[in-house]
Amino acid sequence: MNKARYTQEVPEDRRDILRILENHKKPVKVMILGGVDSGKTTLATFLANELLSLGFKVAVIDSDIGQKGILPPATISLGFPDVLFESFGEIRAYKHYFVGSITPNQFFGEMIAGVKILTEEAEKKADVTIIDTTGLISGSGVELKRMKIETVKPDILIALQRANELEPILKLFEGKIQIFRLKVSDRARKFNREERREIRKEKWREYFKDSKTYTIDLSQLIISGTQLFQGEEINENEKSLLEALFKWLIIHGRKIGEKYFVIKADVANIPRQVDKNVLQYFDFEKLSNLVLGLIDRDGFCLGLGILKFINFRDMRAEILTPLDEETMKNVREIRFGRIRVREDGEELGLLDRNAL
């Protein structure tokens, strides 16, 4: 299911934007801002199709990581549609950047870097680059959008507003970037949280439907996005002491500077007082079904995997992914995400950025 579909039944001000883009000096970068369910993707779909019809080379960057049209979720994706399309779901991704979550909170760095890098890729080929963004526009979202705009430097900002909710962002760029303020269309439909979750579930399921399991030698790859293998492995004395103190089975442990980080399983149901400045711990069972980014030598995400099991002693992991064997040969890095998902699309929860 895709929330937004191509329609030519749009308010006239959308056609005014189209005429401006048609006559604008090329290449041109367009960033669309708006809150949740404000019609950003619908507008992006309209503009991309109309520009394609006019003969322009169009790039679409889908950075709405929680409501992705271009699969998979938890990534930022770049596509170059060459024929008219009904929805983002029909666009074949050219490149992905791995974020590892379905919410930008705690992942501002990845959001900014991903859009910047993919925009640079888009500019190599496209006349018009259209950047679709998340609906996080208040609180910390103002700072995210500010930093993203400052980094990407779009030529045009299109702001879809119900009232004046985008003004804290827009006033920062008044007189610096060409800004177009549009009213949210009366046709824009609102989706509740459960509907959003079901849409994501269908997209996860679609993405992983033809997956197979690979056994990966982690010692042959770069591991990022986690402190699992930073520092030095704890010795047997340290392991035994921690197990005795906290009634844990320690599956894996590292000493990073002066702090310990352990993967554990409980062997007793007892209250524990842990000084988190000295010791950080993570439950072994929560590693299962964690989303991973399978990264190539250039830092782009070839696709996603689901971690099924990890053997720390042998440095082997079982990963479920739709990538074929030839593509897997190009994986140089495994990057840990912060969302747990089953291959049937069921989300098992988000992890804190600092949990791993």
Secondary structure, 3 states (H helix, E strand, C coil): CCCCCCCCCCCHHHHHHHHHHHHCCCCEEEEEEECCCCCHHHHHHHHHHHHHHCCCCEEEEECCCCCCCCCCCCEEEEECCCCCCCCHHHCCEEEEEECCCCCCCCCHHHHHHHHHHHHHHHHCCCCEEEEECCCCCCCHHHHHHHHHHHHHCCCEEEEEECCCCCHHHHCCCCCCCEEEEEECCCCCCCCCHHHHHHHHHHHHHHHHCCCEEEEEEHHHCEEECCCCCCCEECCHHHHHHHHHHHCEEEEEEEEECCEEEEEEEECCCCCCCCCCCCEEEEEHHHHCCEEEEEECCCCCEEEEEEEEEEECCCCEEEEEECCCHHHHCCCCEEEEEEEEECCCCCEEEECCHHHC
